[in-house]
Amino acid sequence: MKEIRQTPTITAGAYSAADAVGGMLTFADAGAGYQGDIRITKVVVIDDAKQAAILDLWLYSEEFTPTADNAAFSPSDEDNQHCVGVVHVVAADYGSGDDNSVAHVEVDLPVTLSGVSAGSGGLYGTSLYGQLTCVGTPTFAATDDLTIVLVLST
């Protein structure tokens, strides 16, 4: 099992529904040692602003052209050819503390990372990429209020 964390730089302020939240997330070395085949088993959202925002995490097997933070999410048709799934984080997934919240979403998403096999022990893509979008209209307090954690296995 492997755990990879990313903290996107987000707007300290309000978002409109369907906006991108932060830029491209790079989950580096997600497939390292797995020959390109991984399984996402859990997504955790750590929310220091206690927004408990309904979010979608779009995941891609290749680098893509991200939508700018706090702009209407608009992936290209070409980029979406490499979309391997969208994980939905809903309000009921969150537990809340006094001034923060954490969402925990169990998933079973098999992913083959892009790359070209080069024979035995070939070359495979090792990174997974993503972008968050909001369904509602959260207002974050700081540019580092969110941390996304992927839990991976083979």
Phi, psi and omega in degrees: 000145182224143179236129180233131182248144173221137175243103180289150172276117185242171177283132170276087185162195188274149173243152171265157177303139178075017176276154168288140179246099186083179180263206181290132174265134177245111177268082188295141176062024179303322183260005182300127180086354182251008182051038174087348181255119179227169176228124175274124184251340182203144171236130178241134175244118176261119188242099182288347181262359181054044177274337184045046186290140172284118186233154168242132175254107178275129183243138184230146179276350180223161173301148182222173176272107184286155171280142179298145177307137175066024174244158180301125182296125184212074179291151179283158176300321180295315179298322181291347173295341181250011176285125182258356177159163177232124179261125181265128176247115184251167184304323182292346179282347186268143163249144186240141169262194181295320182222021178206172179210159179223130176256146181226117182237117175280131177225165173222082187242104176284139183223133169252116181285144182295149179161165182252125176290136180235056179083195181303128182066034189301183180267128180229155172297143181243347182255151175243146185235154180205169172212136177272146170227154178253144178269323179262214184229069181288157174233112182265151185270330184221161184287352179238031184289342182245140169231132179251130180240126172255134173251125187237151171215182178263000000 
